[in-house]
Each structure stands twice: as C-alpha cells, then as structure tokens.
Amino acid sequence: IISDYSGQEQIVLANRALDSNLLAFYDNGLADMHSFVASKMYPQLEGLTLDEIKDNHKDKRQHAKAAGFAINYGGQGITIADNIGVSLEEGNKIYDAYFTAFPGLRTYFDKVKQQGLRDGYVLINTITKRKSFIPYFEEYKELEATMNKAFWDRYRAAKAAGSSEYPDLKERVSSYFKKKGDIERKTLNFPIQGTSAEITKISCVYIFDYILQNNLFGIVKFVNTIHDENVLECPIEMQDTISDMVEDCMKRAGEIFCKRVPLKALPELSTFWKK
C-alpha cells in the first residue's frame, strides 16, 4: 500500500494564506495548478480553459510554475530569471505579476517575515506552536540598530570618495542584508515544510496505533515513510481494509492543520513498491 498526500505543501500554504484565488482553485476542483496560476498572471489568457493554456501557452505556464516554486520559498525576481533563463527585468515582471494575481499571498508573506524579524524565531504553526530559533538573531539586531540615517550618509560618502573605511562599511551592509534575507526565507520555507512534516508524522502515529490496537503487529508492516508518502505491507486479503485505514489516518492528520482546504491521500495497491 503506497499512499502519499496530493499537493501537500501547496495545500498547506493555501490554508495558511487563505488567498481568494488559490481557494477558488481548490473549491472548483480544478486540475492543473500551473495553468491556473498562469491564467491569473497573464490577462491575455483570460477566458481560456486550463487545457488550452497547457497545450497552447506552454511558455507562460512554465513561467507561472517557476514563479510559484521560487516565490513560495522566498525567491525573488532574480531567482525566477535564473531558474528559467530570462533577463532580470523579465524575472521581476513575472514576480510582480504573481503577487498581482495572488494578493493574499503577499499579505501572508509580509506577516510571517515581520514575525521572524521581530521575534528571532520562526513559528512553524499555531497548532503545535513549534518554533525554530534563529541562531544569529542577536547579530542581526545589532547590525540593524546601526542602520540609521547617519550610517547611510556615511556609507554613501565613503563609497563616493573611495575611502579606506568603505570596504568595512560595505561588509557590514552585506552581512546585514544577508542575515535579513536568510531569516525571511526561513519564515516562508519552515512553516510550510515543517507543518507538512508534522502532518505526515501524525498520520504515522494514527496508523501505528491502529496496528497495535487491532493486534496486527508483524502482520501489517509499516515499511517506510518518504517525505509525504507512507508505505505498508499486508496480506492480500486485508488490502481493502488496510488501504481504507491508511487513507482515513492520513486524512485525519491533515484535518488538524488544513481546515479550509482538505488534504487528501489516495492509496495505491501493488505487489511491489513502485513510484
């Protein structure tokens, strides 16, 4: 029995951000996320079906795909440009179009970035309240405290004059923005991947509890867990019962964190472990 979550991280993000366009995608049961994103990013695609976009506008769909993967984990226009081999100007246009299409995501991203930069830890979610602390947060705050108007006036003057203190000031600025950017990326990445991991772990607990409570230890075997996938073995005559159980356990684990858009798992039956 091979069972993985369908679109786990994207659904976790949708439940956290509650962007109206993302919710519409799931509420309407649409199939192709990347074509849907492209339809919202590019006005010229308005009125086309998702299949038409997928078949006839592969470049725009690819841009939407690259934007989603990059932005959802803290990427910028330059990240998109590098990923798909376009100019920085084009990458920035795609970046801006993405947030025009999904304004709720920008609001959510801004909120979690502010939380991390303020508190010195990333709050993985409000259910378990698990935190990931930023080890260099005090260094970041010390640098931030120096970044006032007097500092920037001094920095610009030293740069223009090519003075001997400019390299030191430049290094301080570089260190500040590197630490800030790293914190911001963690605030976007950790809650989505961390919550997804918690969901999968809880599903494992539910499944193993069922095995123990029904005296099936050694009969139903929990073989492996890979990212968002659980793999079990059972006698063939039990396949339907155990398959339904795995699906139910994974669904219940998802319901703890994904209350607006449900997280589903569809078990697959096979005589061997296949992808």
C-alpha positions in Angstrom: 0.0 0.0 0.0 1.6 3.2 -1.2 -0.1 6.4 -0.1 1.0 9.9 -0.5 -0.6 13.3 0.1 -1.8 15.1 -3.1 -0.1 18.5 -3.4 0.6 18.6 0.3 2.8 21.7 0.6 0.7 23.8 -1.8 -2.5 22.9 0.2 -0.8 23.7 3.5 0.2 27.1 2.0 -3.4 27.7 0.8 -4.8 27.1 4.3 -2.3 29.5 5.8 -2.5 32.3 3.3 -6.2 32.0 2.5 -5.7 33.8 -0.8 -9.1 34.1 -2.6 -7.8 33.0 -6.0 -6.0 29.9 -4.5 -9.1 29.0 -2.6 -11.1 29.3 -5.8 -8.8 26.8 -7.5 -9.4 24.2 -4.8 -13.1 25.0 -4.3 -13.8 24.5 -8.0 -11.9 21.2 -8.2 -9.5 22.5 -11.0 -6.7 20.1 -12.0 -3.7 22.0 -13.3 -2.3 24.4 -10.7 0.4 25.8 -13.0 -2.1 26.6 -15.8 -4.4 28.2 -13.3 -1.6 30.4 -11.9 -0.7 31.4 -15.5 -4.4 32.4 -16.1 -4.3 34.7 -13.2 -0.8 36.2 -14.0 -1.5 37.0 -17.7 -4.6 39.0 -18.7 -4.3 37.7 -22.3 -5.1 34.2 -21.1 -8.5 35.3 -19.6 -11.3 33.2 -20.9 -9.2 30.2 -22.0 -9.6 26.8 -20.4 -6.8 25.4 -18.3 -6.3 22.7 -21.0 -6.0 25.4 -23.7 -3.3 27.1 -21.6 -1.5 23.9 -21.0 -1.5 22.9 -24.7 -1.1 26.3 -26.4 0.8 28.6 -23.9 3.5 26.3 -22.5 5.9 29.3 -22.1 3.5 31.2 -19.8 2.6 28.0 -17.9 6.3 27.4 -17.4 6.8 30.9 -16.1 3.9 30.5 -13.7 5.4 27.2 -12.5 8.8 28.7 -11.9 7.3 31.7 -10.1 5.3 29.5 -7.8 8.2 27.3 -6.8 10.6 30.3 -6.3 8.3 32.7 -4.6 6.7 30.2 -2.2 10.1 29.6 -0.6 11.4 33.1 -0.6 12.7 33.6 -4.1 12.8 37.0 -5.9 12.7 38.1 -9.5 16.4 37.2 -9.9 15.6 33.6 -8.7 12.9 33.3 -11.4 15.2 34.7 -14.0 18.0 32.2 -13.1 15.6 29.3 -13.0 14.1 29.8 -16.4 16.9 31.6 -18.2 15.3 35.0 -18.8 16.5 38.5 -18.1 16.3 40.1 -14.6 13.7 42.5 -16.0 11.5 39.7 -17.2 12.0 37.8 -13.9 10.9 40.9 -12.0 7.8 41.3 -14.2 6.9 37.7 -13.6 7.5 38.2 -9.8 5.2 41.3 -9.7 2.5 39.6 -11.9 2.4 36.6 -9.5 1.6 38.8 -6.5 -0.9 40.8 -8.5 -2.7 37.5 -9.2 -2.4 36.4 -5.6 -2.5 39.4 -3.3 -3.4 37.3 -0.3 0.0 35.6 -0.6 1.9 38.9 -0.3 -0.1 39.8 2.8 0.7 36.4 4.3 4.4 36.5 3.4 4.7 40.0 4.8 3.1 38.9 8.0 5.4 35.9 8.6 8.5 37.8 7.6 7.7 40.5 10.2 7.1 37.9 12.8 10.5 36.2 12.3 12.4 39.5 12.1 10.7 40.7 15.2 10.8 37.6 17.5 14.0 35.8 16.4 12.3 32.5 15.7 10.1 31.0 13.0 6.7 29.9 14.3 6.0 26.7 12.4 2.3 26.8 13.1 -0.2 27.9 15.7 -1.4 24.4 16.4 1.7 22.8 17.9 3.4 26.1 18.4 6.7 24.6 17.5 9.4 27.2 16.9 12.7 27.2 15.0 15.1 29.8 16.6 17.4 31.9 14.5 20.9 31.3 15.9 22.4 34.6 14.6 19.4 36.8 15.6 21.3 38.9 18.1 24.0 39.7 15.5 21.3 40.7 13.0 19.6 43.0 15.6 23.0 44.6 16.4 23.6 45.4 12.8 20.0 46.6 12.3 20.5 49.1 15.2 23.3 50.7 13.3 21.5 51.1 10.0 20.2 54.6 10.7 20.3 57.7 8.5 23.7 58.7 9.8 25.1 55.4 8.9 23.7 55.5 5.3 25.0 59.1 4.9 28.4 57.9 6.0 28.3 54.9 3.7 27.4 56.8 0.6 30.1 59.4 1.3 32.7 56.7 1.9 31.6 55.0 -1.3 31.8 58.2 -3.4 35.2 59.1 -2.0 36.6 55.6 -2.2 37.8 56.0 1.4 39.7 53.3 3.3 36.7 52.6 5.6 34.3 51.8 2.6 35.2 48.1 2.4 34.4 47.7 6.2 31.1 49.5 5.8 30.3 47.5 2.7 30.9 44.3 4.5 28.6 45.4 7.3 25.8 46.2 4.9 26.3 42.9 3.1 26.2 41.0 6.4 23.0 42.8 7.4 21.1 42.1 4.2 22.4 38.5 4.0 21.1 37.8 7.5 17.8 39.6 6.9 17.2 37.7 3.7 18.0 34.4 5.3 15.6 35.0 8.1 12.9 36.0 5.6 13.4 32.8 3.5 13.2 30.7 6.7 9.9 32.3 7.7 8.4 31.3 4.3 10.0 27.9 4.0 10.0 26.4 7.5 6.2 26.8 8.3 5.2 25.1 5.1 7.7 22.2 5.1 7.6 22.0 8.9 3.8 21.7 9.1 3.8 19.2 6.2 6.3 17.1 8.1 4.1 17.2 11.3 1.1 16.1 9.3 2.9 13.1 7.9 4.3 12.2 11.4 0.9 12.4 13.0 -0.5 10.1 10.2 2.2 7.6 11.1 1.1 7.7 14.8 -2.5 7.1 13.8 -1.6 4.2 11.5 0.7 2.5 14.0 -1.8 2.9 16.8 -4.4 1.1 14.6 -1.9 -1.7 14.0 -1.2 -2.2 17.8 -4.9 -1.8 18.9 -6.0 -4.4 16.4 -3.2 -6.9 17.2 -1.8 -6.7 13.7 1.9 -6.1 14.7 4.0 -8.3 12.4 1.0 -8.9 10.1 0.5 -5.4 8.8 4.0 -4.0 8.4 4.9 -0.3 8.3 7.7 -0.4 5.8 8.8 3.2 5.2 7.9 6.9 5.2 9.3 9.1 2.4 8.5 12.8 2.6 4.7 12.7 2.3 4.3 9.0 1.5 3.6 6.1 3.7 4.4 2.5 2.6 2.9 -0.5 4.2 2.7 -4.3 3.5 -0.3 -6.5 4.4 -1.8 -9.9 3.4 -3.6 -9.5 0.1 -7.0 -10.5 1.7 -6.6 -7.4 4.0 -5.8 -4.9 1.3 -9.1 -3.1 1.2 -9.4 -2.8 5.0 -5.8 -1.6 5.5 -5.9 0.7 2.4 -9.1 2.4 3.8 -7.5 2.7 7.2 -4.3 4.3 5.8 -6.4 6.8 3.8 -8.5 7.7 6.8 -5.5 8.1 9.1 -3.7 10.4 6.7 -6.9 12.4 6.1 -7.5 12.9 9.9 -3.9 14.1 10.3 -4.4 16.6 7.6 -7.6 17.9 9.1 -5.7 19.1 12.2 -3.9 21.7 10.2 -5.8 22.1 6.9 -9.3 23.2 7.9 -10.3 25.3 4.8 -8.9 23.2 2.0 -8.9 19.5 2.8 -5.7 17.5 2.4 -6.3 14.1 0.7 -4.3 10.9 0.3 -5.0 8.3 -2.3 -3.6 4.8 -1.6 -2.3 2.7 -4.4 -2.2 -1.1 -4.3 0.6 -3.1 -5.8 2.6 -6.3 -5.3 5.8 -4.2 -5.1 6.8 -0.7 -4.1 6.6 1.5 -7.1 6.7 5.2 -7.8 
